[in-house]
Structures are given as structure tokens and as C-alpha cells.
Amino acid sequence: MLRATKVRIYPTPEQQSALDRQFGSVRFVWNRALAIMRHRYRVHGQSLSAKHDLKKLLPVAKRNRRYAWLAEADSMALQQSLLNLDRAFKAFFEGRARYPSFKGRRGRQSSYHLTGRTAVVAGAIEIPKVPGAIEARLHREVTGLLKSITLSRSVTGKYYAALLYDDGARAPEPAAVVMPEAIVGVDVGLTHLMIESTGRKTENPRHLRRAAKNLRRKQKSLSRKKKGSKNRAKARLRVAKAHERVANARADFQHKQSRRLVDENQAIVVESLAIKNLLKNHCLARAISDAAWGLLVTKLKYKAKAAGVHLVELNRFAPTSKTCSLCDHKLDDLPLAVRTWTCPKCGSEHDRDLNAAANLKRWGILELRTGGWHVPACGGLRKSTPAVVAASETGNSAAQAA
Ligand SMILES: [Zn+2]
């Protein structure tokens, strides 16, 4: 099974400068390639591929005296920078990301190193073109085939290594018979991180909300500082630190939540992110909650795989909020501000978010059956959405207590 782990590393000053040179070379290759591609497209209407067309320029540049320093960097890392650029363009053309931008000296830095060798990593890691082994703080030993190492330096100056490795073990097969009560539909809400078809609603914890508020305040303060001033540089660092705290708190919380979902269920149903992105929303709060959601789904995916739990991603375009989960009646319109509604056909009352989660579960069951998995009919789809109002109340108090 492929496994990924990210650890903090503690390079010596000498290793730090080697790493910083490496990051600089990777950044230089990215920026130069991007400039060439942009120019070619604007002036000659030609689309270049970084992987094919620009890769050939790397050895040429290294022979040039002006760019000879490029030879000091890990050449695989430079090539990877070009692959990443192609990927960024692909994401842009598929509407998943913005147009690739130039990378600055001050932002997050990274470089990717292919290793492909058997290794036991405990306490230190070795990187091409960096002298000695870099001290690393690992939570557990990494054994097996080490495929790649991505090194990075955060804006606040901390160094990290993300290791991707194959531990040689087989992933467990998911259960052939999936009990309906062990299937959960999980949706993202405007005010909650997660809404489960069981009625549970999970808010982001208070410390995370507080950190996010603090970040916004620091961002505002930064925008008031004069450009190029010392105070602005200080404010920028404060923003970066606040950012880091928010990201860490969020990751920690999401790890706990995804672990719980995987431990409690045989199958988890979510809406595919590709579909979510199609519904591009101009509501800022929504965009932010969707971004956090994406990170959570990633964690759910690998945890589910490692535990042999089905993760069903619904790919079809279906209106989860405005379809009655009891009788399938579809409303023409349901504005974001409407939190509860009554079905005109069957008369049931719906909490907007819980109804969406119930639909995810319902359609997830169909998807599992289509895939050849056995889902017994008993256990009642209908029972999964009992008195919705009561369920949402208990869900709320549970979230507050947590
Ligand atoms: Zn209905």
C-alpha cells in the first residue's frame, strides 16, 4: 500500500543553504518555463508542453556559463518542476485552478525528489546534493520502497519532508455485504464542516474559529502597512504564522473526524469534488467551506482505503439539497438562505443539510449495488431520516459538547 507521511526536518545551517539553493533552482526553472510558455502562446499562438519541449532546454542551460549553477541542483527535482507546471496548466484548462503564477522568493518553497529505493528511514533522511543526513522527527519508522520525498520550507522558515512509500502490505478488501445502517452520507454545510445522514452535525471547533478570526485581523493589519516598509515585512510574517496555526488546527481536527467516520462505518458516501466545482459558487463562505471539505475528503480517502471501508464518490450531477429524500420530489428552486422546507408532495419536513446527506446515502447505496456489492434492503432507508428537526437539535448539542 502506498503511504504518505509528512515530517518536520531540522537541517544544519550548511544543509539549509544547500536546500535553499535547491529551492531557488526549482523556482527558477518553473518561472523561466512559465515565461517562455506564456510568451510563445501570446506572440505565436503556440502551446508548448513543459514536459516535452522545455525539458530539452535544461541540459542546454546547464552548459551555458550563466546558468551553470543549475548543475548543482538535483536534476530530477528540476525536471519535476516542469512536470508540475504541465499539471498546473492542465488543472487550469479543466477549470480546477487558476492560471499558473510565478513563484516568489518569499512564499512557500518546495522541491520533489524521486528516490525509488528500499530504505528504512528513522531519525534522518538523505537528499541528493545535500551534504550529510538531515535530522528528521518521525512518528513511526518508515520501511519499504521509498518512492519520493518532497521537501519544503514554509513561509515561517520551517522545513518539512513529505515521504511517499510503499510499505509492501496489501490493502484490505472492503466487505462484500454492506449493512445499510453502517453506511453514512456526509455532506458539507455552510455553517458546519460536516453533516451526516445520521443527524450528526459537526461544527469546526472553537479554537479553530478563533484562530481563523485572528488570521483575518492580522491580514487586515497587513493590508494597511506601507509597501516595502519594515513594518509590512513584520506583519507579513505574523500573517504567515497565523496561517500556519489555522492550517495545523484544521488538519488535526480533520484527522480526528475522518478517523471516527472510518471506524464507525462500512461505507462512506460523499459528493465528488469535481461535481462540487462545477457548481462554482460566488458565495465566499461557501468557497471557503468547500476548500476545507476538499482537504477532509483526501484524508477520508486514504484512511478508508487502509481500513477496507468503501468510499463512494457520487459523480453524477444530482440536486442533493432540493430533492425530497423520502419521495424523490424535486423542487425547482431552493435559495441558499432557506434552511428548512416542507415537501409539497409528501408533506415531510426537511432540514436542508440533513436532507442532502440522506440523499447522498440513498444514492450511495444504489452506486454500491451497481458496483456489485450486496446491500440488504432491510434496515430501512426510510428510518435514516427520522423526525428531522429533533435529530438536528441533538446533533447540534453533540457538536457543542465536543
Ligand atoms: Zn416528499
Residues whose N, C-alpha, C, O or C-beta is under 5 A from the ligand:
A	BS01	ZN	C324 L326 C327 D328 H329 C343 K345 C346 G347
